[in-house]
Amino acid sequence: MTDLSQTERCQLGLLRRQYLQLMSPELLAMPPPEALRNPRFQAQIYENIYKPGSLPHDIPGRYKLRVLKELIKRIEGSIVDPEEDEISDDLMSCLTILLTTLLPPESSSATQKSHVVYTLPSNPGIIGNSPSTITLLESRSLISGSGTTGLRTWEAALHLGTYLSSPSGREHIEGKNILELGAGTGLLSILCAKYLGAKLVLATDGDERVVDDLRTNMSLNGLDYGRNLDTVVLKWGQALTVSNDENGNQSYPYDVVLGADIIYDASVVPALVATIGELFTRHPLIELVISATVRNEETFAAFLKGCKMSSFILSDVSFLSPPAGEQTGLFHPTFTPFRLGKVTPVSYGSELGFELVTLGEPK
């Protein structure tokens, strides 16, 4: 990309990161017309996105085709002088190949697993050279045939991941023992173990198939399963029994519990609240941070009611994800409201004033 300006390199880099995350084509940050009609810019789109072997993993054919169609449509729209401005032969050849390739129907391609590469936000709170990435095998369908929602990464996990990647958010992870409820694809657990300096991470989910896939995703990210990162099946409402102290007694050595998009249906709230209650009973000082996409006000109200009946309080965390146009990684739409908060027992929270304090702000 050395023959592009700094601005053009940033535009192409952003598009490539969003493309690797398989963002919906309508949400991609498409470069402006003046960049798209530049033949050098078009050549770099091909070299960095569409040339075989230019990406770390294969991209689903239907997704490649949808994005390329949109790119070429925008290139055509950017043309000022039809005799001088042209569309890259390489991009047109790629389009021809995709159009003549027998691709799986949309219904089946949505259920197939694909590599999704998440770039972490660029900020000084992240260990390692930029850009830092997490690669996950996941299905883009909303719900699998078995009924689980844990085979894809949801927006609330990206929102929480953005917060935890910030300097104030990382303070809750570094050097701590972390337990994740409803870990799904494992984005947050891998983030904590690989980049945020967690001492120990236990990723839990209620679906055995999801837990098996969690281990695959750990390996994809170079993490040794069973060392500082472990997995276990945890069905909400049942006891968590995974570790023993030196006397053989079951112990819960966790400092922080994370949960993202775990309040998705009112029917799961009683079991979820029961699990939260057990964790507080075992370890009253544990810190529990949740992130929820409020798709249904009644569902979230059911969770608040369950917390109240169990003498828990939810205090909001003072954090907003950057607007979509300003995000540098963990890309996610912000038009749906999020709730990011900390759950504490009323007795403990009242004693320390948690109902008056928002995380991320000075007391």
Disulfide bonds with the S-S distance in Angstrom:
none
